[in-house]
Amino acid sequence: MKTRLMLLGAVLMSAALTLPAAAQGLGQRTQRTQAEIAFEQAETDFQKHKAARDEAQQKCASNEFQACYELAEAQRKGLGGSQDFSGAATNYKKVCAARDGRGCAGLAYLTVQGRGVTANAAEGRRLYKQACDYGEVSGCAAWGNMAYVGIGGAKDVHKGTNALNEACEKEYEWACTRVRELGAFNPEDRPMERMRDMRSN
C-alpha cells in the first residue's frame, strides 16, 4: 500500500512539472514584461516591412516606379532590412527618370548629404529644382532654401524667397518654418500682414 502511494505521488509530481506555470503554482499568473512585448512588436513590424520591401523589389524589377520609390524609401530608412544608401540612390534615380519629383527629391537629399553617392551640393540643388519642376513641393522648399542661402550655386534671395513662400502656401510645414527663420517673406506682402502672421504663429 505504501509503495502504491509513493508511486502515485511521483506520477502527480511529474504531471505538475509539465503543466504551464499558471496552472502549477497556486493560481499564480505569468505576465510578459514591457521589454518582451516591445520586442515582439518590433519583430512583427520588421516582418511586415520586410514583406513590403521584398514585394517592392520584385515590382521595381518590372519597372513599376511606385514600387521603386517605396523600395528606395525602405532602403534609405532601413525598413525591413539594412540601410542601403547606394541602392536607394539607384532606385530614386529610376523614379526621377520617370519624371516623378519624389525620386528627384530623394536623390537630391542623398547627393547633398553624400550618402550612397559622392557629395555634390551643386548637383543636389539641380535635382531639387528638377523635383520642383515635376511638382514635388518638398523639392521646391529645399531648392528655395539652397538658393536663398547660396548653397550649391549663386545666392538668389528673390527666387529663394518666392520658392519657400509658394511651398509654405501649399502647406509644406518645413518651408513655413524656414520662412520664419530666415525672414524670407514675400516682398509683395504688406509689412503689417507679415507682423500679424508672425504673431499668430
RATA-V574691 format. One record per helix or strand of 3 or more residues. SS is the DSSP state (2 for helix, 1 for strand). FROM is the first residue (numbers start at 1). LEN is the number of residues. If there is no record, write none. Layout:
[[SS/FROM/LEN] [SS/FROM/LEN]]
//
This chain:
[[2/2/17] [2/21/4] [2/34/28] [2/65/13] [2/85/13] [2/101/13] [2/121/13] [2/137/13] [2/157/13] [2/173/10] [2/191/10]]
//
